[in-house]
Amino acid sequence: MEKWEKMLAVQHIQDFIEKHLKDNITMSMLAKAAGYSQWHSARLFKKVTGKTPFDYVRALRLSRVAVRLHDEDVRIIDVAFDFVFDSYEGFTMAFSREFGMTPRYYAKNIPPLKLFLPAARDYYFKLQKGEYEMSENTNTVFVQVVDRTKRKMILKRGIKAAHYFEYCEEVGCKVWDELSAIKEAIYEPIGMWLPEKMTKPGTSKYAQGVEVPADYRGKAPEGYEIIDLAPCKMMVFQGAPYDDAKFEQAIGDLWEVMNRYNPEIYGFQWADDDGPRFQLAPMGYRGYIEARPVRQVNV
C-alpha cells in the first residue's frame, strides 16, 4: 500500500501542476500538494516520473506552447509570457533544447514534434477496483484494474510481426516518435497485440498506436489508420524499477507473473477479444508496465 500512496502523492503534484501551469509554481506549493517535505516530494517525484518537478513543469509548458503555435495564429512572445517564461531569449533557448529547433522555425514550418505527454500515469493509474500485489522473489508486481471508456486508436500495422523487434524490422523504429507528435493523444504511445477481430488479413498481430478521444475528427497520418475501441476493463501489471540495460529481463519476469496469474481470484476473467493487450515503453525508473483486457465475473 505504501507504493500506491507514494504514486498518489506524485499524482497530486501532477494535478497541481496541471491546474497552475500558467502560474508561478514553487517547491513549497508542490510539497503541500503531495503531503511530504520539499526534499522528499522532489526525490519521490523524480523517482516516479523520471523528471525533477521543474524539469517536468518546463517540458509540459513547452509542449503546451508548441500546441498553441500549431493551432493558433499568435505571437510567439505572447505565448511564452502566458506560460510564465521570464524572457523571450530564455524561452527560445528552452524551446530549442527541448525540440531541437527555435520556436520561430517551428511556428513557420510546423514540423512534427515529440510532445511531452504526462497524462499516461493519471490515465492508467486511477484505481477503479482493488489493488493487489504479488511477491516474485524479492520484487513486487502491482496489479490494478482500470476502466477504459470508448475511444479511438491511431495505429500503424506491420506485416507478420509478433513482437516489437520484428515490428521494427518491418516498419522501422520511428513510429513511436511519429505517434508522440499527435497532439490529440490522450497518453503516450503503446505497443499492442491486437485481438483476432482487429487484425486485418495480411497484417501483423503486433502494432503500435496511440489512443485519442472518441470524438476525434482528425485524419490519420500517411500509412496509419484509425479504429474505434469499445469500453472495456484492463488489468494493469507494473513490475519493480530496474536497470535500463536489463529491460529484456524485466519484461520476461513480468510475463512469467502474468502467465501464472489467475484473475478469477479477484473476480475477473481474461477477455482478450475486448481490446488490445498493450505494453508501455520500457523505462527502468517506473518498472515495466503491461495490461490485458478482463471482464468482471458475475457473482
Order of alpha helices (4+ residues) and beta strands (2+ residues): alpha-alpha-alpha-alpha-alpha-alpha-alpha-alpha-beta-beta-beta-alpha-alpha-beta-beta-beta-beta-alpha-beta-beta-beta
